[in-house]
């Protein structure tokens, strides 16, 4: 984590705000619910008011919101949030209408409408689905509405197994659909601290210039006392967004003016600055959202050619094939050490790759009876910087 002056950090924050054309705000259950687990309507209204001000500035504005279970708990008059999965699924389905209704009521007072968008991870795994979601969100923006996105809790069960939602990665993937996006993750702490947030001598980190392994280790749930409020998941989402070239701010969701303050350039929360080089277009989808259909195990020479020389993947460098995949599917690339180091679109089906693995390119036609491609994965369809799930 690089150090910089307060002045430099203020300049960086202002540059981020000035360059932002799309804003994705994620708010979790801990921020959106009261102490008894019910939806906090006042919080929704304050957030909606600030979202409208962002949209009024001409920026596309998207809210990724948890809270369906909290809305369902309130609607059903339950004294507490249930713990069994079946009940949580049903309550989420019941509460979803009230959640979007709360946003609609608040947004409508400011001249806008809420557009409900329910997603599962599979919606972004297929290239066609990825593009359809982006087009739908763009269409919503063109109608001067604000998309309220949530994981479809009634069918996507992973999030329901915890007492607080984890839409962080979903929000990063939604931000990845667009260019010049800013991801804002609102949580129940002020940002990333250099110690546990409850310790009096802990200091909030204003700007992180490189989200490296050292920063990630600060919130390792197994070894650290820093982690609180799902901070590890938020750092992983920030790393994913940064790989797309998008800055991320983890900020205090219970601050009633948090979004206004961020867009005023104030030092709110922790800003994570993306690297200068980042994934674009189709490579962004390959590296973060696409469904992975199989694995190619490569020899050391192939790994070197891909990582150091920017080459395409040739059949001769493939040692072993795992899984069943079709032409155009995304596959993992694994080196001799067994560690994944990239992903790419395969030009051949899995049984074809298995037959030509380890063979020179000039033998492909003799083995398969055809040779539509010289390489198994072209370098233009190859991503070597993959953010782990």
C-alpha positions in Angstrom: 0.0 0.0 0.0 1.6 3.1 -1.2 1.7 6.3 0.9 0.8 9.7 -0.5 0.0 13.2 0.8 -3.4 14.3 1.9 -3.3 16.8 -1.0 -2.6 14.1 -3.6 -5.4 11.9 -2.2 -7.9 14.8 -2.5 -6.8 15.4 -6.1 -7.2 11.7 -6.9 -10.7 11.7 -5.3 -11.8 14.7 -7.4 -10.4 13.1 -10.5 -12.4 10.0 -9.8 -15.6 12.0 -9.4 -14.9 14.1 -12.5 -14.4 11.1 -14.7 -17.3 9.0 -13.5 -20.1 8.5 -16.0 -21.8 5.5 -14.3 -22.3 5.0 -10.5 -23.2 1.6 -9.0 -24.1 1.9 -5.3 -24.4 -1.3 -3.3 -26.1 -1.3 0.1 -26.3 -4.3 2.4 -28.8 -5.6 4.8 -27.0 -4.3 7.9 -27.4 -0.8 6.6 -30.9 -1.2 5.3 -32.5 -2.9 8.3 -33.3 -1.8 11.8 -32.1 -3.6 14.9 -35.1 -6.0 14.8 -34.3 -7.0 11.2 -37.0 -5.0 9.5 -36.5 -2.7 6.5 -35.5 0.8 7.5 -37.8 3.0 5.3 -36.1 6.2 6.4 -32.7 4.9 5.2 -34.2 3.9 1.9 -35.7 7.4 1.5 -32.4 9.2 2.3 -30.5 7.0 -0.2 -33.1 7.5 -2.9 -32.8 11.2 -2.5 -29.1 11.1 -3.0 -29.4 8.7 -5.9 -31.6 11.2 -7.6 -29.1 14.0 -7.2 -26.4 11.7 -8.8 -28.7 10.9 -11.7 -29.6 14.6 -12.1 -25.9 15.2 -12.7 -26.2 13.2 -15.9 -24.6 10.0 -14.6 -26.2 6.6 -15.1 -27.2 5.5 -11.6 -27.7 1.9 -10.4 -28.6 0.7 -6.9 -27.7 -2.9 -6.0 -29.8 -3.4 -2.9 -30.2 -6.1 -0.3 -33.1 -5.9 2.1 -35.8 -8.2 0.6 -35.7 -10.5 3.7 -36.0 -7.4 6.0 -39.0 -6.2 4.1 -40.6 -9.6 4.3 -39.9 -9.8 8.0 -41.7 -6.5 8.5 -44.6 -7.4 6.2 -45.3 -10.7 7.9 -44.9 -9.1 11.4 -42.2 -11.6 12.5 -40.3 -10.8 15.7 -37.0 -11.9 14.2 -35.3 -13.2 11.0 -35.7 -17.0 10.6 -32.6 -19.1 10.1 -33.8 -22.0 7.9 -33.3 -21.7 4.2 -36.8 -22.6 3.1 -38.3 -19.8 5.2 -35.7 -17.3 4.1 -36.4 -18.0 0.4 -40.2 -17.5 0.9 -39.7 -14.4 3.0 -37.4 -12.9 0.4 -40.0 -13.5 -2.3 -42.7 -11.9 -0.2 -40.5 -8.9 0.8 -39.2 -8.2 -2.7 -42.4 -6.3 -3.6 -42.2 -4.1 -0.6 -38.5 -3.4 -1.1 -39.0 -2.2 -4.7 -42.2 -0.4 -3.5 -40.2 1.5 -0.9 -37.6 2.6 -3.6 -40.4 3.5 -6.0 -42.2 5.6 -3.4 -39.1 7.5 -2.5 -37.9 8.0 -6.1 -41.2 9.0 -7.4 -41.3 12.0 -5.0 -38.2 13.2 -6.8 -39.6 12.7 -10.4 -38.0 9.3 -11.1 -39.1 5.6 -11.1 -37.5 2.5 -9.7 -36.9 -0.4 -12.2 -36.6 -3.8 -10.5 -33.9 -6.0 -11.9 -33.4 -9.5 -10.4 -30.3 -11.4 -11.4 -28.6 -14.7 -10.7 -24.9 -15.3 -11.4 -25.9 -17.4 -14.5 -27.4 -14.3 -16.1 -23.9 -12.8 -16.5 -22.1 -16.1 -17.3 -23.3 -16.4 -20.9 -22.0 -13.7 -23.3 -25.5 -13.1 -24.7 -27.0 -12.7 -21.2 -24.2 -10.4 -20.2 -25.0 -8.1 -23.1 -28.8 -8.4 -22.5 -28.4 -7.2 -18.9 -26.2 -4.3 -20.0 -28.7 -3.3 -22.7 -31.6 -3.5 -20.2 -29.8 -1.3 -17.7 -28.9 1.2 -20.4 -32.6 1.3 -21.5 -33.7 1.9 -17.9 -31.3 4.9 -17.7 -32.6 6.3 -21.0 -36.1 6.4 -19.5 -34.8 8.5 -16.5 -35.4 5.6 -14.1 -33.0 4.1 -11.6 -32.4 0.4 -11.7 -32.7 -1.4 -8.4 -30.7 -4.6 -8.8 -30.8 -7.6 -6.4 -29.7 -11.1 -6.5 -32.8 -13.2 -7.0 -32.9 -14.5 -3.4 -35.8 -16.8 -3.9 -33.8 -19.0 -6.2 -30.2 -17.9 -5.5 -29.7 -19.3 -2.0 -26.0 -18.6 -1.1 -26.7 -15.0 0.1 -29.5 -16.1 2.3 -27.3 -18.4 4.4 -25.8 -15.4 6.3 -27.4 -12.8 8.4 -26.3 -10.1 6.1 -26.4 -10.0 2.3 -23.4 -10.3 0.1 -24.2 -8.6 -3.1 -20.7 -7.1 -3.3 -19.4 -9.3 -6.1 -22.7 -8.9 -8.0 -22.3 -5.1 -7.7 -18.7 -5.3 -9.1 -19.9 -7.4 -12.0 -22.7 -4.9 -12.8 -20.2 -2.1 -12.7 -18.1 -4.2 -15.1 -20.8 -3.9 -17.7 -20.0 -0.2 -18.2 -17.1 2.1 -18.9 -16.0 4.9 -16.5 -18.0 3.4 -13.6 -17.5 4.1 -9.9 -18.5 1.3 -7.5 -19.6 2.4 -4.0 -20.0 -0.3 -1.3 -21.9 1.0 1.7 -21.4 -0.9 4.9 -21.7 -0.5 8.6 -18.1 0.7 9.1 -16.3 3.9 8.0 -14.0 2.1 5.6 -10.9 0.0 5.7 -8.8 0.4 8.9 -5.2 -0.4 9.7 -6.5 -2.3 12.8 -9.8 -3.5 14.1 -12.4 -0.7 13.7 -13.4 -1.0 17.4 -9.9 -0.3 18.6 -9.3 3.4 19.5 -5.9 3.5 18.0 -7.0 2.2 14.6 -7.0 4.6 11.7 -9.1 4.6 8.6 -7.1 4.3 5.4 -8.1 7.1 3.0 -6.7 5.8 -0.3 -5.4 2.4 -1.3 -3.2 2.7 -4.4 -2.6 -1.0 -4.9 -5.0 -3.7 -3.6 -2.3 -6.3 -3.2 -1.9 -9.4 -1.1 -0.7 -7.4 1.8 -3.9 -5.3 1.9 -6.1 -8.5 1.4 -4.3 -10.1 4.3 -5.4 -7.3 6.6 -8.9 -8.7 6.7 -8.1 -12.4 6.4 -10.9 -13.9 8.4 -8.7 -16.8 9.5 -5.8 -14.8 10.9 -6.8 -11.2 11.4 -8.8 -9.2 13.9 -9.5 -6.4 11.4 -12.3 -8.1 9.5 -15.8 -6.9 10.3 -19.1 -6.6 8.4 -17.9 -8.8 5.5 -14.9 -6.6 4.8 -13.1 -9.5 3.1 -15.9 -9.8 0.5 -15.8 -6.1 -0.1 -12.1 -6.1 -0.8 -12.5 -9.0 -3.2 -15.3 -7.1 -5.0 -13.1 -4.0 -5.0 -10.3 -6.0 -6.5 -12.6 -7.2 -9.2 -13.9 -3.7 -10.0 -10.3 -2.4 -10.0 -9.3 -5.1 -12.6 -12.0 -3.6 -14.8 -10.4 -0.2 -14.4 -13.1 1.0 -12.0 -12.3 2.9 -8.7 -14.2 1.6 -5.6 -15.2 3.4 -2.4 -16.1 1.4 0.7 -18.0 3.9 2.8 -20.3 4.4 5.9 -23.8 3.5 4.8 -25.3 4.8 8.0 -24.1 8.3 7.3 -27.3 10.0 6.0 -25.3 12.1 3.5 -22.6 9.7 2.5 -23.3 9.8 -1.3 -23.5 13.6 -1.3 -20.3 13.9 0.6 -18.5 11.4 -1.8 -19.6 13.5 -4.8 -18.5 16.7 -3.0 -15.0 15.2 -3.0 -14.8 14.7 0.7 -12.5 12.1 2.2 -15.3 9.6 3.0 -14.6 5.9 3.4 -11.6 4.2 1.6 -11.0 4.8 -2.1 -9.3 1.9 -4.0 -7.6 3.2 -7.1 -7.5 0.9 -10.1 -4.2 0.1 -12.0 -3.6 2.0 -15.2 -4.0 -1.2 -17.3 -7.3 -3.0 -16.9 -9.6 -5.5 -18.6 -11.8 -4.1 -21.4 -14.8 -5.4 -23.4 -14.9 -9.1 -24.1 -11.9 -9.8 -21.9 -13.7 -8.3 -19.0 -16.5 -10.8 -19.4 -14.0 -13.7 -19.8 -12.1 -12.8 -16.7 -14.9 -12.2 -14.3 -18.4 -13.2 -15.3 -18.3 -16.0 -17.9 -19.1 -19.6 -16.9 -16.0 -21.8 -16.9 -16.7 -25.0 -18.8 -13.3 -26.8 -18.5 -9.6 -26.7 -17.6 -6.5 -26.9 -19.7 -3.3 -28.0 -18.0 -0.2 -26.5 -19.7 3.5 -27.2 -19.6 6.0 -24.6 -18.4 6.9 -23.5 -22.0 3.3 -22.7 -22.8 2.9 -20.7 -19.6 6.1 -18.7 -20.4 4.9 -18.0 -23.9 1.5 -16.7 -22.7 2.7 -14.7 -19.7 6.0 -13.3 -21.0 5.7 -13.2 -24.8 2.0 -12.4 -25.3 1.5 -15.5 -27.5 -1.6 -17.4 -28.3 -2.0 -20.9 -26.8 -0.9 -23.7 -29.2 -1.9 -27.3 -28.9 1.6 -28.4 -28.3 1.7 -26.7 -24.9 -1.3 -28.6 -23.6 -0.7 -31.5 -21.3 -4.2 -32.5 -20.2 -7.8 -31.6 -20.7 -10.5 -31.6 -18.0 -14.2 -31.1 -18.5 -16.6 -31.1 -21.5 -16.8 -27.9 -23.4 -17.8 -26.6 -26.8 -16.2 -24.3 -29.3 -16.4 -20.7 -27.9 -16.6 -21.8 -24.2 -14.4 -20.3 -21.5 -11.8 -22.6 -20.0 -9.3 -22.2 -17.2 -5.6 -22.3 -17.8 -3.5 -24.1 -15.2 0.3 -24.3 -15.0 2.5 -27.2 -13.8 2.1 -25.9 -10.3 -1.6 -26.6 -10.4 -2.5 -22.8 -10.0 -4.9 -21.1 -12.4 -3.3 -18.2 -14.1 -5.7 -17.3 -16.9 -8.9 -18.0 -18.8 -9.8 -17.9 -22.5 -12.2 -18.9 -25.3 -11.4 -22.2 -26.8 -11.4 -22.5 -30.6 -12.0 -26.3 -30.3 -14.3 -28.7 -28.5 -12.9 -30.6 -25.5 -12.7 -33.9 -27.2 -10.8 -32.3 -30.1 -8.4 -30.5 -27.7 -7.7 -33.9 -26.0 -6.8 -35.4 -29.4 -4.4 -32.6 -30.5 -2.9 -31.9 -27.0 0.9 -32.0 -27.2 1.0 -32.0 -31.0 2.4 -29.4 -33.3 -0.1 -27.2 -35.1 0.7 -28.6 -38.5 -0.6 -32.0 -37.4 -4.0 -30.7 -36.4 -5.6 -31.3 -39.8 -4.1 -34.8 -40.1 -5.5 -35.7 -36.6 -9.0 -34.0 -36.8 -9.5 -33.9 -40.5 -9.8 -30.1 -40.4 -7.8 -27.2 -39.0 -10.0 -24.0 -38.7 -7.6 -22.4 -36.3 -3.8 -22.5 -35.8 -4.2 -22.0 -32.1 -6.5 -23.4 -29.3 -6.9 -20.0 -27.7 -6.1 -16.7 -29.6 -4.3 -14.1 -27.5 -7.2 -11.6 -28.2 -9.5 -14.0 -26.3 -7.1 -14.6 -23.4 -7.1 -13.1 -19.9 -4.1 -13.6 -17.7 -5.3 -11.6 -14.7 -8.2 -13.4 -13.2 -9.8 -12.3 -9.9 -10.5 -15.4 -7.8 -14.1 -16.1 -6.8 
